């Protein structure tokens, strides 16, 4: 077994129907899955659905996991990304993303004015992320929000590190451009009412 993969022992226990191992896996992986799906989808409810489906796949796969193919965490991120992309493809045909609904300011004691400013910045960032091409958004989310290294993110995306760096460079440039637009306009350039 690959001793560098910290999830192998837990997977083996899940494969043996250990309820405590299932709880440990949820505690260990749920926050990052929710963060990944929320950033890509812009919808907290859909993010929970993605996390739930990802855990169902863990439980189905646990008894048959083959560590020589990939690190478990890499496989799990790939599953979650694929599920997100399935949702985005379906959504593209039916609905526009409502990113304002998914973003809430954390309750850390700032003044109401600071909360409004933080919400505005988060909304603008979410809108700017939504406007990025899919692969650029994926690269930004994996590196900045999931805090993966370039090597890990490139492996998840099945591209070279150089290609990832190129995507990140273009994405950052585009984000800066979107965020630099006049504060009195929305990200499409239209004047706010």
Residue pairs with C-beta under 8 A, 6 or more apart in sequence:
1 8
1 67
2 8
2 67
2 68
2 71
4 71
5 67
5 71
5 72
5 73
7 25
7 28
7 71
7 72
7 73
8 65
8 67
8 72
10 21
10 24
10 25
10 28
11 25
11 58
11 62
11 65
11 72
12 62
12 65
13 20
13 21
14 21
14 22
14 25
14 58
14 59
14 62
14 63
15 62
15 63
15 64
15 65
16 63
22 59
25 55
25 58
26 55
29 54
29 55
29 58
29 76
30 51
30 55
32 146
33 47
33 50
33 51
33 54
33 76
33 80
34 44
34 47
34 48
34 51
35 145
35 146
36 77
36 80
36 81
36 84
36 141
36 142
36 145
36 146
37 46
37 47
37 48
37 50
37 51
37 80
37 83
37 84
38 44
38 47
38 102
39 129
39 141
39 145
40 81
40 84
40 88
40 137
40 138
40 141
41 47
41 50
41 84
41 87
41 88
41 97
41 102
42 97
42 98
42 99
42 102
42 103
42 126
42 129
42 130
43 97
43 98
43 101
43 102
44 101
44 102
46 87
47 102
49 87
50 80
50 83
50 84
50 87
51 80
53 83
54 76
54 79
54 80
54 83
57 79
58 76
65 72
69 75
74 152
74 155
74 156
77 142
77 146
77 148
77 156
78 156
81 138
81 156
85 134
88 134
91 97
97 130
99 123
99 126
99 127
99 130
100 123
100 126
102 126
103 119
103 122
103 123
103 126
104 119
105 115
105 118
105 119
105 122
110 118
124 178
124 179
124 187
125 175
125 179
127 178
127 186
127 187
128 174
128 175
128 178
128 179
128 187
129 137
129 140
129 141
129 175
130 137
131 174
131 178
131 187
132 140
132 171
132 174
132 175
135 157
135 167
136 167
136 168
136 170
136 171
136 174
137 171
138 157
139 153
139 157
139 164
139 167
139 168
139 171
140 168
140 171
140 172
140 175
142 148
142 152
142 153
142 156
142 157
143 150
143 153
143 164
143 168
146 153
148 156
150 161
150 164
150 165
151 161
153 164
154 160
154 161
154 163
154 164
157 164
159 167
178 187
181 187
181 189
184 191
184 192
185 191
185 192
186 192
